Amino acid sequence: MSAEATPLDRVALRRFLSAIPKVELHVHIEGAIQPATLLRLAARRGVDLPSDTEEGLRSWFRFRDFSEFLEAYLVCCRCLRDPEDFQLLVNDFVAEQARQNIRYTEAHFTISTHTANGANSGEITEAIRESIQEGEKSYGSRLRLIPDIVRNVGVERADETIEWALDNRADTVIALGISGKEDHPTEPFREHFLAARSAGLHRVAHAGEQAGPESIREALEICSPERLGHGVRATEDNELMTTLAADRIPLEVCPSSNIQLGIFDSMNQHPFGEIYRAGLEVSLNSDDPTFFATTLTDEYETSLVNFGLDIDELCGVALAAVAQSFLPADEKARFERRFSQEYNVLAEQLLDRTLGLEESIGAVGAERTR
Ligand SMILES: [Zn+2]
């Protein structure tokens, strides 16, 4: 969207971005907890939050850095303990994804945080599974989970995470992930990622967010990730940028998260445009939407307003998320076909224009055959 877009254009674009079908690849279920649900659960669990109003929570969710965010995030996780808490969390999550017409989500979930807080792994897994199935039936919005190893929490919890991932890979878990503080080593978790790989589980890794290119190189070597969470600080290393483009490792970029956590000072300084123009594969994501006061639709709008993408390019990025997902090849093809048809219809209805999607669809098709 150019700077001279009229207010009416802006409204029409917003409606378009909200209406188009989407896929989201990097969002934490716990970080998407609805403020009203958080207040309800805090009261139920006797957890003392800094505020008892939604407005107050929103002002609490302002962070100077990752550590401040992590502190608030962990307090919120203490409100989740019994199966019905997780049911509420996942029900809300799927409803919100459906509201934004997000048809498929691969979402991070940190099981070991909850078992450390006293949750019963078997019981909450059952509750979550039920909510996922219900959500799919009610809204047609599908959800698969990526349990995260937390770098700064240690190997014992990581053992528990890979075990949970493998136990639930038939219907709930799609990949193994790693998150947490990037100044902690990834090396202790090499075996976990090897086990995931040999069991046929996909792998993703948070890297290149709080730490620089070295954290990306380390994650690539140890986790053999098929996508990188963030990865935005790859721009500090030209050689690494070339490797990521050549090896076609997609970056799951979460612009608002990066600004809220002080990785970059402002959207003007965010390197999404640079990464995109350098030919790396990218998706746009909300990360922890409640904590960063955003939605996936907002992130799409940001890419038009701040990163100079035009509407055709954005639709290409939205379609690329389908190709970068871990859906089976035949389902990807079905999603891509349906999405591009709907994009064309919605562009004509809401924007009074046709899209030049041919090239992007070709690229997605080529992607699929790799
Ligand atoms: Zn994340």
Residues whose N, C-alpha, C, O or C-beta is under 5 A from the ligand:
A	BS01	ZN	D287
